[in-house]
Amino acid sequence: MHIVSAQTTSTLRQLENWLPFAQSENNAQRWGYEPHALEQLVVQALPNLHHAHTLQQARFVLWWHHWHTSVSLKKEE
Amino acid sequence: MTEQRKGGLKRSSWLTFRRRLILVRRLLVGPATSSELIEAVTIELRDQGYPGDAISALKHDLDSLKSEYNCQIRFQRRANKYYLSDLGELALLDMPDECMEALAFLDASFPPGTLVPEHANVRSLLDRILMLLPPYRQREHRAHRGTITLQMSPGVPGAVNPKVFGVVKRSIERRQELAFDYRSNSPDMALVQHRVAPYAIFFSPEGHAYLDATPMEVTPPDTTPIKHAVYYRLDRMVEGSPRILSTMLPPERVRPHVYKLRYTLAPEVARRRDVATFFPETTINYQDDGSAIVTANVTNLWQARQILLRYGDACVVEEPDELVDMFHNTAEGLAEAYLGYQKPAPSRR
Protein backbone atom coordinates (compact mmCIF):
# COMPACT_ATOMS: atom_id res chain seq x y z
CA MET A 1 0.00 0.00 0.00
CA HIS A 2 1.33 3.41 -0.91
CA ILE A 3 1.09 5.76 2.07
CA VAL A 4 1.50 9.48 1.53
CA SER A 5 2.19 11.47 4.69
CA ALA A 6 0.25 14.63 5.47
CA GLN A 7 3.50 16.57 5.15
CA THR A 8 4.10 15.18 1.65
CA THR A 9 0.52 15.93 0.62
CA SER A 10 0.85 19.48 1.87
CA THR A 11 4.15 19.99 0.00
CA LEU A 12 2.66 18.52 -3.17
CA ARG A 13 -0.29 20.90 -2.95
CA GLN A 14 2.01 23.86 -2.42
CA LEU A 15 4.08 22.81 -5.42
CA GLU A 16 0.93 22.44 -7.50
CA ASN A 17 0.11 26.09 -6.84
CA TRP A 18 3.58 27.64 -6.98
CA LEU A 19 5.26 25.67 -9.78
CA PRO A 20 3.50 27.48 -12.67
CA PHE A 21 4.74 30.81 -11.26
CA ALA A 22 8.26 29.44 -10.71
CA GLN A 23 8.26 27.95 -14.21
CA SER A 24 7.36 31.29 -15.77
CA GLU A 25 10.22 32.95 -13.83
CA ASN A 26 12.56 30.13 -14.85
CA ASN A 27 11.66 30.79 -18.50
CA ALA A 28 11.71 34.59 -18.26
CA GLN A 29 15.07 34.74 -16.43
CA ARG A 30 16.56 31.79 -18.37
CA TRP A 31 17.74 30.14 -15.17
CA GLY A 32 17.69 26.77 -16.89
CA TYR A 33 16.34 24.63 -14.04
CA GLU A 34 15.26 21.10 -14.93
CA PRO A 35 11.82 20.13 -13.46
CA HIS A 36 13.22 18.35 -10.39
CA ALA A 37 15.68 21.17 -9.58
CA LEU A 38 12.92 23.75 -9.98
CA GLU A 39 10.75 21.79 -7.54
CA GLN A 40 13.65 21.81 -5.07
CA LEU A 41 14.00 25.57 -5.48
CA VAL A 42 10.29 26.11 -4.80
CA VAL A 43 10.32 23.79 -1.75
CA GLN A 44 13.27 25.74 -0.30
CA ALA A 45 11.55 29.07 -0.99
CA LEU A 46 8.08 28.05 0.29
CA PRO A 47 8.38 29.39 3.88
CA ASN A 48 9.34 32.82 2.48
CA LEU A 49 6.93 32.71 -0.45
CA HIS A 50 4.06 32.47 2.04
CA HIS A 51 4.91 35.95 3.28
CA ALA A 52 4.90 37.49 -0.20
CA HIS A 53 1.87 39.74 -0.63
CA THR A 54 2.64 40.91 -4.15
CA LEU A 55 3.96 39.28 -7.29
CA GLN A 56 7.07 41.46 -7.05
CA GLN A 57 7.79 40.21 -3.52
CA ALA A 58 7.29 36.60 -4.64
CA ARG A 59 9.70 37.18 -7.54
CA PHE A 60 12.26 38.66 -5.15
CA VAL A 61 12.01 35.61 -2.88
CA LEU A 62 12.58 33.26 -5.82
CA TRP A 63 15.47 35.36 -7.12
CA TRP A 64 17.08 35.31 -3.68
CA HIS A 65 16.80 31.53 -3.41
CA HIS A 66 18.08 31.13 -6.97
CA TRP A 67 21.09 33.32 -6.14
CA HIS A 68 21.69 31.38 -2.92
CA THR A 69 21.54 28.05 -4.80
CA SER A 70 23.92 29.31 -7.52
CA VAL A 71 26.46 30.49 -4.91
CA SER A 72 26.28 27.17 -3.02
CA LEU A 73 26.83 25.22 -6.25
CA LYS A 74 29.85 27.36 -7.17
CA LYS A 75 31.39 26.80 -3.73
CA GLU A 76 30.96 23.05 -4.13
CA GLU A 77 32.78 23.21 -7.48
CA MET B 1 -10.78 88.06 32.79
CA THR B 2 -7.07 87.83 31.94
CA GLU B 3 -5.81 86.86 28.45
CA GLN B 4 -4.36 83.62 29.87
CA ARG B 5 -7.69 82.65 31.45
CA LYS B 6 -9.56 83.40 28.17
CA GLY B 7 -7.03 81.23 26.21
CA GLY B 8 -7.49 78.39 28.71
CA LEU B 9 -11.30 78.46 28.37
CA LYS B 10 -11.08 78.54 24.58
CA ARG B 11 -8.75 75.54 24.58
CA SER B 12 -10.96 73.66 27.07
CA SER B 13 -14.16 74.15 25.03
CA TRP B 14 -12.29 73.17 21.85
CA LEU B 15 -11.16 69.94 23.55
CA THR B 16 -14.72 69.25 24.76
CA PHE B 17 -16.06 69.76 21.24
CA ARG B 18 -13.43 67.46 19.74
CA ARG B 19 -14.09 64.80 22.39
CA ARG B 20 -17.81 64.80 21.61
CA LEU B 21 -17.17 64.57 17.88
CA ILE B 22 -14.90 61.56 18.47
CA LEU B 23 -17.65 59.90 20.53
CA VAL B 24 -20.19 60.41 17.74
CA ARG B 25 -17.76 59.12 15.12
CA ARG B 26 -17.08 56.02 17.22
CA LEU B 27 -20.81 55.39 17.71
CA LEU B 28 -21.35 55.72 13.96
CA VAL B 29 -18.98 52.77 13.51
CA GLY B 30 -21.23 50.71 15.80
CA PRO B 31 -22.45 50.23 19.37
CA ALA B 32 -19.70 50.63 21.97
CA THR B 33 -19.07 50.06 25.66
CA SER B 34 -17.89 52.87 27.99
CA SER B 35 -14.32 51.62 27.84
CA GLU B 36 -14.40 51.46 24.03
CA LEU B 37 -15.62 55.06 23.90
CA ILE B 38 -12.96 56.22 26.35
CA GLU B 39 -10.34 54.32 24.36
CA ALA B 40 -11.42 56.04 21.12
CA VAL B 41 -11.02 59.44 22.78
CA THR B 42 -7.69 58.53 24.37
CA ILE B 43 -6.26 57.30 21.05
CA GLU B 44 -6.88 60.70 19.46
CA LEU B 45 -6.41 63.12 22.36
CA ARG B 46 -4.05 61.07 24.55
CA ASP B 47 -3.92 62.28 28.18
CA GLN B 48 -5.85 65.44 27.27
CA GLY B 49 -8.97 63.39 26.45
CA TYR B 50 -10.20 62.44 29.90
CA PRO B 51 -7.57 63.56 32.41
CA GLY B 52 -9.68 62.97 35.56
CA ASP B 53 -12.64 60.68 36.25
CA ALA B 54 -13.15 59.35 32.74
CA ILE B 55 -16.47 57.53 33.40
CA SER B 56 -18.20 60.60 34.86
CA ALA B 57 -16.81 62.86 32.15
CA LEU B 58 -17.98 60.40 29.46
CA LYS B 59 -21.51 60.35 30.92
CA HIS B 60 -21.51 64.15 30.97
CA ASP B 61 -20.42 64.23 27.31
CA LEU B 62 -23.14 61.77 26.28
CA ASP B 63 -25.78 63.78 28.18
CA SER B 64 -24.62 66.95 26.44
CA LEU B 65 -24.81 65.29 23.04
CA LYS B 66 -28.41 64.34 23.84
CA SER B 67 -29.52 67.68 25.28
CA GLU B 68 -27.52 70.14 23.13
CA TYR B 69 -27.59 68.34 19.77
CA ASN B 70 -30.68 66.18 20.20
CA CYS B 71 -28.70 62.99 19.48
CA GLN B 72 -30.59 59.78 20.28
CA ILE B 73 -28.12 57.68 22.27
CA ARG B 74 -29.40 54.73 24.26
CA PHE B 75 -27.66 52.45 26.72
CA GLN B 76 -28.60 48.80 26.35
CA ARG B 77 -28.01 47.09 29.65
CA ARG B 78 -27.95 43.55 28.28
CA ALA B 79 -25.13 44.25 25.83
CA ASN B 80 -23.61 46.91 28.12
CA LYS B 81 -23.26 49.16 25.07
CA TYR B 82 -24.30 52.61 23.87
CA TYR B 83 -26.29 52.80 20.61
CA LEU B 84 -26.68 55.86 18.40
CA SER B 85 -30.01 55.77 16.58
CA ASP B 86 -30.37 59.39 15.41
CA LEU B 87 -27.81 62.14 14.95
CA GLY B 88 -30.27 64.98 15.61
CA GLU B 89 -28.63 68.35 14.92
CA LEU B 90 -25.33 66.64 14.12
CA ALA B 91 -26.74 65.21 10.86
CA LEU B 92 -24.23 67.22 8.91
CA LEU B 93 -24.30 65.55 5.52
CA ASP B 94 -26.26 67.38 2.89
CA MET B 95 -25.96 66.89 -0.81
CA PRO B 96 -27.04 68.43 -4.10
CA ASP B 97 -30.25 67.08 -5.67
CA GLU B 98 -28.26 64.99 -8.20
CA CYS B 99 -26.63 63.09 -5.33
CA MET B 100 -30.01 62.64 -3.61
CA GLU B 101 -31.26 61.11 -6.87
CA ALA B 102 -28.25 58.77 -6.89
CA LEU B 103 -29.08 57.79 -3.31
CA ALA B 104 -32.70 57.09 -4.30
CA PHE B 105 -31.40 54.98 -7.20
CA LEU B 106 -29.19 52.87 -4.93
CA ASP B 107 -31.94 52.57 -2.31
CA ALA B 108 -34.44 51.34 -4.91
CA SER B 109 -31.96 49.00 -6.58
CA PHE B 110 -30.79 47.33 -3.38
CA PRO B 111 -33.89 46.90 -1.21
CA PRO B 112 -33.52 45.36 2.26
CA GLY B 113 -33.79 41.59 2.57
CA THR B 114 -32.43 40.68 -0.85
CA LEU B 115 -29.31 38.69 -1.69
CA VAL B 116 -26.76 41.20 -3.00
CA PRO B 117 -27.30 43.98 -0.44
CA GLU B 118 -27.35 41.49 2.44
CA HIS B 119 -24.02 39.90 1.62
CA ALA B 120 -22.22 42.88 0.13
CA ASN B 121 -23.32 45.09 3.08
CA VAL B 122 -24.86 47.66 0.74
CA ARG B 123 -27.76 48.23 3.13
CA SER B 124 -25.44 49.03 6.04
CA LEU B 125 -23.75 51.69 3.92
CA LEU B 126 -27.04 53.19 2.74
CA ASP B 127 -28.48 53.21 6.27
CA ARG B 128 -25.39 55.04 7.56
CA ILE B 129 -25.61 57.65 4.79
CA LEU B 130 -29.31 58.18 5.42
CA MET B 131 -28.63 58.61 9.13
CA LEU B 132 -26.15 61.41 8.37
CA LEU B 133 -28.76 63.40 6.43
CA PRO B 134 -30.67 66.20 8.20
CA PRO B 135 -34.33 65.34 9.03
CA TYR B 136 -35.83 67.37 6.16
CA ARG B 137 -33.59 65.55 3.65
CA GLN B 138 -34.53 62.19 5.18
CA ARG B 139 -38.22 63.09 4.74
CA GLU B 140 -37.59 64.12 1.13
CA HIS B 141 -35.78 60.86 0.51
CA ARG B 142 -38.63 58.78 1.94
CA ALA B 143 -41.14 60.64 -0.23
CA HIS B 144 -39.00 60.38 -3.37
CA ARG B 145 -39.47 57.28 -5.46
CA GLY B 146 -36.42 56.29 -7.48
CA THR B 147 -37.26 56.59 -11.17
CA ILE B 148 -34.17 54.70 -12.29
CA THR B 149 -33.33 51.27 -10.89
CA LEU B 150 -31.00 48.42 -11.70
CA GLN B 151 -33.01 45.44 -12.93
CA MET B 152 -31.62 42.89 -10.54
CA SER B 153 -33.30 39.69 -9.59
CA PRO B 154 -34.03 39.79 -5.85
CA GLY B 155 -32.50 36.36 -5.19
CA VAL B 156 -33.12 34.62 -1.91
CA PRO B 157 -30.92 35.83 0.96
CA GLY B 158 -31.46 32.65 2.95
CA ALA B 159 -30.26 30.56 0.03
CA VAL B 160 -26.63 31.36 0.81
CA ASN B 161 -25.66 30.26 4.28
CA PRO B 162 -23.88 33.16 6.06
CA LYS B 163 -21.30 30.76 7.54
CA VAL B 164 -20.54 29.31 4.10
CA PHE B 165 -20.27 32.85 2.73
CA GLY B 166 -17.94 33.87 5.59
CA VAL B 167 -15.55 30.90 5.18
CA VAL B 168 -15.35 31.35 1.40
CA LYS B 169 -14.71 35.09 1.78
CA ARG B 170 -11.97 34.49 4.37
CA SER B 171 -10.23 31.90 2.19
CA ILE B 172 -10.01 34.51 -0.60
CA GLU B 173 -8.74 37.20 1.78
CA ARG B 174 -6.14 34.83 3.25
CA ARG B 175 -5.11 33.52 -0.18
CA GLN B 176 -5.50 29.88 0.92
CA GLU B 177 -7.00 26.83 -0.73
CA LEU B 178 -10.59 25.92 0.09
CA ALA B 179 -12.26 22.50 0.31
CA PHE B 180 -16.02 21.93 0.29
CA ASP B 181 -18.73 19.40 -0.57
CA TYR B 182 -20.74 20.45 -3.60
CA ARG B 183 -24.21 19.36 -4.63
CA SER B 184 -24.12 18.32 -8.23
CA ASN B 185 -27.10 18.63 -10.58
CA SER B 186 -26.59 15.06 -11.65
CA PRO B 187 -28.88 12.61 -9.76
CA ASP B 188 -26.26 9.86 -9.57
CA MET B 189 -23.50 12.12 -8.19
CA ALA B 190 -25.12 13.53 -5.09
CA LEU B 191 -22.10 15.05 -3.31
CA VAL B 192 -18.66 15.75 -4.69
CA GLN B 193 -15.70 17.06 -2.69
CA HIS B 194 -13.81 19.92 -4.33
CA ARG B 195 -10.43 21.37 -3.46
CA VAL B 196 -10.02 24.74 -5.18
CA ALA B 197 -7.92 27.87 -5.40
CA PRO B 198 -10.53 30.59 -4.62
CA TYR B 199 -10.32 34.07 -6.19
CA ALA B 200 -13.55 36.07 -6.03
CA ILE B 201 -17.22 36.06 -5.08
CA PHE B 202 -19.61 37.69 -7.52
CA PHE B 203 -23.37 38.06 -7.91
CA SER B 204 -24.99 37.28 -11.24
CA PRO B 205 -27.81 39.45 -12.59
CA GLU B 206 -30.10 36.43 -12.00
CA GLY B 207 -29.47 36.83 -8.27
CA HIS B 208 -27.10 33.91 -7.61
CA ALA B 209 -23.86 34.23 -5.64
CA TYR B 210 -20.86 32.50 -7.22
CA LEU B 211 -17.30 31.67 -6.28
CA ASP B 212 -14.84 32.11 -9.14
CA ALA B 213 -12.20 29.44 -8.48
CA THR B 214 -9.72 27.06 -10.07
CA PRO B 215 -10.48 23.44 -9.14
CA MET B 216 -7.35 21.50 -8.13
CA GLU B 217 -8.93 18.17 -7.15
CA VAL B 218 -12.40 16.64 -7.34
CA THR B 219 -13.38 13.46 -5.42
CA PRO B 220 -14.88 11.34 -6.88
CA PRO B 221 -13.76 12.73 -10.23
CA ASP B 222 -16.56 14.13 -12.39
CA THR B 223 -16.72 16.38 -15.45
CA THR B 224 -15.31 19.43 -13.60
CA PRO B 225 -12.39 20.70 -15.68
CA ILE B 226 -9.33 20.64 -13.36
CA LYS B 227 -7.17 23.82 -13.38
CA HIS B 228 -9.71 25.69 -15.51
CA ALA B 229 -11.82 28.63 -14.33
CA VAL B 230 -15.06 27.38 -12.76
CA TYR B 231 -17.94 29.26 -11.14
CA TYR B 232 -19.42 27.52 -8.09
CA ARG B 233 -22.82 28.47 -6.75
CA LEU B 234 -22.47 29.25 -3.06
CA ASP B 235 -25.94 27.90 -2.26
CA ARG B 236 -24.86 24.47 -3.56
CA MET B 237 -21.97 24.19 -1.11
CA VAL B 238 -23.03 21.93 1.74
CA GLU B 239 -23.49 23.84 5.00
CA GLY B 240 -20.60 23.21 7.40
CA SER B 241 -18.42 21.60 4.73
CA PRO B 242 -16.26 24.55 3.52
CA ARG B 243 -12.89 24.65 5.29
CA ILE B 244 -9.79 26.70 4.66
CA LEU B 245 -6.72 24.56 3.93
CA SER B 246 -3.17 25.49 4.87
CA THR B 247 -2.00 25.67 1.24
CA MET B 248 -1.05 29.26 0.40
CA LEU B 249 -1.70 30.60 -3.09
CA PRO B 250 0.59 32.85 -5.13
CA PRO B 251 -0.28 36.58 -5.06
CA GLU B 252 -1.74 36.41 -8.57
CA ARG B 253 -3.97 33.82 -10.15
CA VAL B 254 -2.26 31.41 -12.48
CA ARG B 255 -3.99 32.29 -15.74
CA PRO B 256 -6.55 29.59 -16.43
CA HIS B 257 -6.69 27.92 -19.83
CA VAL B 258 -7.82 30.39 -22.49
CA TYR B 259 -10.05 29.19 -25.32
CA LYS B 260 -10.29 30.94 -28.69
CA LEU B 261 -13.99 31.56 -29.24
CA ARG B 262 -15.56 32.08 -32.68
CA TYR B 263 -19.27 32.35 -33.44
CA THR B 264 -21.48 33.68 -36.20
CA LEU B 265 -24.51 35.85 -35.52
CA ALA B 266 -27.36 35.76 -38.01
CA PRO B 267 -28.45 38.96 -39.83
CA GLU B 268 -31.56 39.35 -37.63
CA VAL B 269 -29.38 40.20 -34.62
CA ALA B 270 -26.32 41.69 -36.36
CA ARG B 271 -27.83 43.77 -39.18
CA ARG B 272 -27.85 47.00 -37.15
CA ARG B 273 -24.14 46.58 -36.43
CA ASP B 274 -24.66 47.10 -32.69
CA VAL B 275 -23.72 43.66 -31.40
CA ALA B 276 -22.82 43.57 -27.68
CA THR B 277 -19.34 42.50 -26.59
CA PHE B 278 -19.53 39.97 -23.78
CA PHE B 279 -16.01 38.53 -23.71
CA PRO B 280 -12.42 39.82 -23.42
CA GLU B 281 -10.57 40.74 -26.62
CA THR B 282 -13.70 40.60 -28.75
CA THR B 283 -13.46 41.48 -32.44
CA ILE B 284 -16.56 41.74 -34.62
CA ASN B 285 -16.44 41.44 -38.40
CA TYR B 286 -19.71 42.50 -40.00
CA GLN B 287 -20.41 40.70 -43.25
CA ASP B 288 -22.10 42.03 -46.41
CA ASP B 289 -25.13 39.75 -45.86
CA GLY B 290 -25.80 41.39 -42.46
CA SER B 291 -24.33 38.60 -40.33
CA ALA B 292 -21.32 39.02 -38.03
CA ILE B 293 -18.38 36.80 -37.20
CA VAL B 294 -17.28 37.34 -33.61
CA THR B 295 -13.99 36.16 -32.10
CA ALA B 296 -12.89 36.48 -28.47
CA ASN B 297 -10.95 34.81 -25.67
CA VAL B 298 -12.80 32.97 -22.91
CA THR B 299 -11.73 31.04 -19.84
CA ASN B 300 -15.10 29.68 -18.72
CA LEU B 301 -17.01 27.63 -21.30
CA TRP B 302 -20.06 27.15 -19.09
CA GLN B 303 -20.45 30.92 -18.76
CA ALA B 304 -19.86 31.39 -22.52
CA ARG B 305 -22.64 28.90 -23.27
CA GLN B 306 -25.06 30.64 -20.89
CA ILE B 307 -24.36 33.99 -22.54
CA LEU B 308 -24.60 32.80 -26.13
CA LEU B 309 -27.79 30.84 -25.50
CA ARG B 310 -29.62 34.17 -25.24
CA TYR B 311 -29.30 34.50 -29.02
CA GLY B 312 -31.31 31.29 -29.51
CA ASP B 313 -30.84 29.86 -33.02
CA ALA B 314 -29.41 33.17 -34.29
CA CYS B 315 -25.94 32.17 -33.06
CA VAL B 316 -23.75 29.34 -34.27
CA VAL B 317 -20.56 28.54 -32.35
CA GLU B 318 -17.66 27.35 -34.50
CA GLU B 319 -14.80 27.28 -31.98
CA PRO B 320 -13.63 25.84 -29.57
CA ASP B 321 -14.64 22.20 -30.14
CA GLU B 322 -15.42 21.75 -26.44
CA LEU B 323 -18.05 24.50 -26.60
CA VAL B 324 -19.46 23.18 -29.88
CA ASP B 325 -19.93 19.80 -28.10
CA MET B 326 -21.72 21.54 -25.23
CA PHE B 327 -24.10 23.18 -27.73
CA HIS B 328 -24.70 19.80 -29.40
CA ASN B 329 -25.79 18.41 -26.03
CA THR B 330 -27.99 21.44 -25.36
CA ALA B 331 -29.58 21.21 -28.83
CA GLU B 332 -30.23 17.47 -28.35
CA GLY B 333 -31.78 18.19 -24.95
CA LEU B 334 -34.05 20.88 -26.43
CA ALA B 335 -35.05 18.59 -29.31
CA GLU B 336 -35.83 15.85 -26.80
CA ALA B 337 -37.92 18.22 -24.68
CA TYR B 338 -39.83 19.97 -27.48
CA LEU B 339 -39.82 17.62 -30.50
CA GLY B 340 -39.80 14.19 -28.89
CA TYR B 341 -36.39 13.51 -30.45
CA GLN B 342 -34.80 10.26 -29.24
CA LYS B 343 -31.09 10.45 -28.61
CA PRO B 344 -29.39 7.50 -30.42
CA ALA B 345 -27.93 4.89 -28.07
CA PRO B 346 -24.13 4.67 -28.19
CA SER B 347 -23.14 2.05 -30.78
CA ARG B 348 -21.50 -1.19 -29.60
CA ARG B 349 -18.52 -2.57 -31.44
Chai-1 contact restraints between the chains, C-beta under 6 A:
chainA,res_idxA,chainB,res_idxB,connection_type,confidence,min_distance_angstrom,max_distance_angstrom,comment,restraint_id
A,R13,B,T247,contact,1.0,0.0,6.0,A-B,restraint_1
A,Q14,B,T247,contact,1.0,0.0,6.0,A-B,restraint_2
A,N17,B,L249,contact,1.0,0.0,6.0,A-B,restraint_3
A,W18,B,P250,contact,1.0,0.0,6.0,A-B,restraint_4
A,P20,B,V254,contact,1.0,0.0,6.0,A-B,restraint_5
A,F21,B,P250,contact,1.0,0.0,6.0,A-B,restraint_6
A,H50,B,M248,contact,1.0,0.0,6.0,A-B,restraint_7
A,T54,B,P251,contact,1.0,0.0,6.0,A-B,restraint_8
A,L55,B,P251,contact,1.0,0.0,6.0,A-B,restraint_9
A,L55,B,E252,contact,1.0,0.0,6.0,A-B,restraint_10
A,A58,B,P251,contact,1.0,0.0,6.0,A-B,restraint_11
